[in-house]
């Protein structure tokens, strides 16, 4: 069975400025690498739909959703925080990014696809219920998880986040919802300066790692913390916040992972998915700003999914 690859041209039009690391070229780097690696033909391509208001409001307060729509500029740029801004295409891109997760869940739970990768931007895992931050407008992975629970009636899902930054938004949204296991590794101390104290709930599994930790420490964290929690939770679907900015070539951080670490963790998640949820995995792009490394990491990730 093919892997779904979900994206949309609108996601390339979102632009926060020529020097901003979260730039349109990220998606081009992924597409170019998959074509060069001859993986593109192994994927089933889908255009991401626009997320509906009701889908967003499962995880964001309605007033927050209204504010994002209201601030969307007709021209120029509107800043939501010092690092996060919108141009006239950003709202559509953000709705497509969230909608990609909804479509991916529908395809995977419906049995059309075994797994899906969403090559979308802006990313989402820093967006809290009431706050945009860290390049993120809507929390794409949270929208997907809530859709699986509410629209498809799943009782347990898991979100795993290997981005170099803590997924504070995802934790904020699901910290009181035991149906969602949230497992995160991240560099500490580092932006957004959260998560190191551990989750206040048993279904929040945060594993902070020091700069320079490398692949061995990351794998120990997954084996020692993530895998036991995943087996205990028995998820019916695994969702992945797939940030590749912990790579050794990414200058925004310093965890020093390499492509094989991402392939390894993807295989481990495939094993868990095979045991508990019929192999169903939905992966969504988060960070990753060294363009060549990003393309190689996504290649490794998708090969492992295949």
Residue pairs with C-beta under 8 A, 6 or more apart in sequence:
1 113
1 114
2 42
2 43
2 44
2 113
2 114
3 42
3 43
3 44
3 113
3 114
3 115
3 116
3 117
3 302
3 305
3 306
4 43
4 44
4 45
4 46
4 103
4 104
4 107
4 108
4 112
4 113
4 115
4 116
4 117
5 34
5 43
5 44
5 45
5 46
5 116
5 117
5 119
5 302
6 45
6 46
6 47
6 48
6 100
6 103
6 104
6 116
6 117
6 118
6 119
6 120
7 27
7 31
7 45
7 47
7 48
7 100
7 118
7 119
7 120
8 47
8 48
8 93
8 96
8 100
8 120
10 48
10 89
10 92
10 93
10 96
11 27
11 48
11 93
11 96
11 97
11 119
11 120
11 121
12 24
12 27
12 28
12 93
13 24
13 87
13 89
13 92
13 93
14 24
14 86
14 87
14 89
14 90
14 93
14 94
14 121
14 122
15 23
15 24
15 87
15 89
15 90
16 22
16 23
16 77
16 84
16 85
16 87
16 135
17 77
17 85
21 252
21 289
22 121
22 122
22 123
22 135
22 287
22 289
24 121
25 291
26 121
26 285
26 288
26 289
26 291
26 294
27 119
27 120
27 121
29 291
29 292
29 294
29 295
30 119
30 285
30 294
30 295
30 298
31 40
31 119
32 295
33 295
33 296
33 298
33 299
34 40
34 43
34 295
34 298
34 299
34 302
37 299
39 299
39 302
39 303
39 306
42 306
43 117
43 302
44 113
46 103
46 107
48 96
48 97
48 99
48 100
48 103
48 118
48 120
49 96
49 99
49 100
49 102
49 103
50 92
50 95
50 96
50 99
51 95
51 96
51 98
51 99
51 102
51 138
51 143
52 99
53 65
55 98
55 99
55 102
55 143
55 146
55 147
56 65
56 98
56 138
56 143
57 65
58 143
58 146
58 147
58 150
59 129
59 139
59 142
59 143
59 146
59 173
60 127
60 129
60 130
60 138
60 139
61 129
61 130
63 130
64 129
64 130
64 131
68 91
68 94
68 132
68 137
68 138
69 91
71 78
71 80
71 86
72 78
72 86
72 88
72 90
72 91
73 86
73 87
73 88
74 88
75 88
76 87
77 85
77 86
77 87
78 85
78 86
79 85
80 86
80 132
80 133
80 137
81 132
81 133
81 134
83 133
83 134
83 135
84 132
84 133
84 134
84 135
84 136
84 137
86 137
90 122
90 137
91 137
93 120
93 121
93 122
94 122
94 137
94 138
95 138
96 120
97 118
97 120
97 121
97 122
97 123
97 124
97 138
97 140
97 284
98 124
98 138
98 139
98 140
98 143
98 144
100 118
100 120
100 140
100 284
101 118
101 140
101 141
101 143
101 144
101 147
101 239
101 282
101 284
102 143
102 144
102 147
103 116
104 113
104 116
104 118
104 144
104 282
104 284
105 144
105 147
105 148
105 151
105 152
105 237
105 282
106 147
106 152
107 113
107 116
108 114
108 115
108 116
108 237
108 280
108 281
108 282
109 148
109 152
109 154
109 237
109 280
114 279
114 280
114 281
115 273
115 279
115 280
115 281
115 282
115 283
115 305
116 281
116 282
116 283
117 242
117 283
117 284
117 285
117 298
117 301
117 302
117 305
118 140
118 282
118 283
118 284
118 285
119 285
119 298
120 140
120 284
120 285
121 285
122 135
122 136
122 137
123 134
123 135
123 136
123 140
123 243
123 285
123 286
123 287
124 136
124 137
124 138
124 139
124 140
124 141
124 142
124 143
124 169
124 241
124 284
124 286
125 136
125 139
125 140
125 141
125 161
125 163
125 165
125 167
125 168
125 169
125 170
125 241
125 243
125 286
126 133
126 134
126 135
126 136
126 165
126 167
126 168
126 169
126 192
127 133
127 134
127 136
127 137
127 138
127 139
127 142
127 169
128 139
128 168
128 169
128 172
128 173
129 169
129 172
129 173
131 169
133 169
133 192
134 165
134 168
134 169
134 191
134 192
135 287
136 169
139 169
139 170
139 173
140 284
141 159
141 161
141 167
141 170
141 239
141 240
141 241
141 284
141 286
142 159
142 169
142 170
142 173
142 174
144 239
144 282
144 284
145 157
145 159
145 174
145 180
145 239
148 154
148 157
148 236
148 237
148 239
149 155
149 157
149 179
149 180
154 179
154 236
154 237
155 179
155 236
156 179
156 180
156 181
156 233
156 234
156 235
156 236
157 179
157 180
157 181
157 235
157 236
157 237
157 238
157 239
158 180
158 181
158 182
158 183
158 230
158 233
158 235
158 237
158 238
158 239
159 167
159 170
159 174
159 180
159 181
159 182
159 183
159 238
159 239
159 240
159 241
160 183
160 184
160 226
160 230
160 238
160 239
160 240
160 241
160 269
161 167
161 170
161 182
161 183
161 184
161 185
161 186
161 240
161 241
161 243
161 286
162 184
162 185
162 218
162 240
162 241
162 242
162 243
162 246
162 262
162 265
163 184
163 186
163 241
163 242
163 243
163 244
163 245
163 246
163 286
163 287
164 186
164 187
164 190
164 243
164 245
164 246
164 250
164 252
164 253
164 255
164 287
165 186
165 187
165 190
165 191
165 192
165 243
165 245
165 253
165 287
166 184
166 186
166 188
166 190
166 192
166 194
166 195
166 196
166 206
166 208
167 182
167 184
167 186
167 195
167 241
167 286
168 192
168 194
168 195
170 182
170 184
170 241
171 182
171 184
171 194
171 195
171 199
171 204
171 206
174 180
174 182
174 203
174 204
175 199
175 200
175 201
175 204
176 201
177 203
178 201
178 202
178 203
180 203
181 203
181 205
181 229
181 230
181 233
181 235
182 199
182 203
182 204
182 205
183 205
183 207
183 225
183 226
183 229
183 230
184 195
184 205
184 206
184 207
184 241
185 207
185 208
185 209
185 218
185 221
185 222
185 226
186 195
186 206
186 207
186 208
186 209
187 208
187 209
187 210
187 211
187 213
187 246
187 253
187 254
187 255
188 195
188 196
188 208
188 209
188 210
189 196
190 211
190 253
195 206
195 208
196 206
196 208
198 204
198 206
199 205
199 206
203 233
205 225
205 226
205 229
207 221
207 225
207 226
209 217
209 218
209 221
209 255
210 217
211 253
211 254
211 255
212 254
212 255
212 256
213 255
213 256
214 255
214 256
214 257
215 256
215 257
215 258
215 260
215 261
215 264
218 246
218 255
218 257
218 261
218 265
219 261
219 264
219 265
222 265
222 268
223 268
227 268
227 272
230 238
230 272
230 276
231 272
231 275
231 276
234 276
235 272
235 276
235 277
236 276
236 277
236 280
237 277
237 280
237 281
237 282
238 269
238 272
238 273
238 277
238 280
238 281
238 282
239 281
239 282
239 283
239 284
240 266
240 269
240 281
240 282
240 283
240 284
241 284
241 286
242 283
242 284
242 285
242 286
242 298
242 301
243 285
243 286
243 287
243 288
244 250
244 262
244 287
244 288
244 293
244 294
244 297
244 298
244 301
245 252
245 253
245 286
245 287
245 288
245 289
245 290
246 253
246 255
246 256
246 257
247 257
247 258
247 259
247 288
247 290
247 293
247 294
247 297
248 256
248 257
248 258
248 293
249 290
249 292
249 293
250 288
250 289
250 290
250 293
251 289
251 290
252 287
252 289
259 293
259 296
259 297
259 299
259 300
260 300
262 297
262 300
262 301
262 304
263 300
263 301
263 303
263 304
264 304
266 300
266 301
266 304
266 305
267 304
269 281
270 279
270 281
270 304
270 305
273 279
273 280
273 281
281 305
283 301
283 305
285 298
288 294
288 297
288 298
